[in-house]
């Protein structure tokens, strides 16, 4: 696992730990399955690097709207 993979996994874990609803919000917002969200949290089957900026933008925009 690369340092970028570890950082992405950590961001996903932190987001999901912020609220129990975030798992479903991430799944619905990105049109991915709940098991995919779980795999990302565990560091398995991470998305391609080209997709990560959009995923991180989604997470950041959601965090801003929740505060």
C-alpha positions in Angstrom: 0.0 0.0 0.0 1.4 3.4 -1.0 1.5 6.5 1.2 -1.3 8.0 -0.9 -3.4 4.9 -0.4 -2.9 5.1 3.4 -3.8 8.8 3.4 -6.9 8.1 1.4 -7.9 5.3 3.7 -7.4 7.5 6.8 -9.5 10.3 5.3 -12.3 7.8 4.6 -12.1 6.3 8.1 -12.2 9.7 9.7 -15.2 10.7 7.6 -17.1 7.5 8.4 -16.2 7.8 12.1 -17.6 11.4 12.3 -21.2 10.2 12.0 -23.0 6.8 11.5 -25.0 8.4 8.6 -21.8 9.1 6.6 -21.6 5.6 5.4 -24.9 5.8 3.6 -24.3 9.4 2.5 -21.0 8.4 0.9 -22.6 5.4 -0.8 -25.6 7.3 -2.1 -23.7 10.4 -3.1 -21.1 8.5 -5.1 -23.5 5.9 -6.4 -21.4 3.0 -4.9 -22.4 0.1 -2.8 -22.2 0.0 1.0 -19.7 -2.9 0.8 -17.5 -0.8 -1.4 -17.5 1.9 1.3 -16.6 -0.7 3.8 -13.7 -2.0 1.6 -12.3 1.5 1.2 -12.4 1.9 5.0 -10.5 -1.3 5.4 -8.0 -0.2 2.7 -9.0 -2.9 0.2 -10.0 -2.3 -3.4 -9.3 1.5 -3.2 -10.5 3.6 -6.1 -8.1 4.7 -8.9 -6.1 7.8 -8.1 -7.8 9.7 -10.9 -11.1 9.3 -9.0 -9.9 10.3 -5.6 -10.0 14.1 -6.0 -13.7 14.0 -6.8 -14.3 11.7 -3.8 -12.4 14.0 -1.5 -14.3 17.0 -2.8 -17.5 15.3 -2.0 -16.3 14.5 1.5 -15.1 18.1 2.1 -18.3 19.6 0.8 -20.4 17.3 3.0 -18.3 18.1 6.1 -18.7 21.9 5.4 -22.5 21.6 5.0 -22.8 19.6 8.3 -21.1 22.2 10.5 
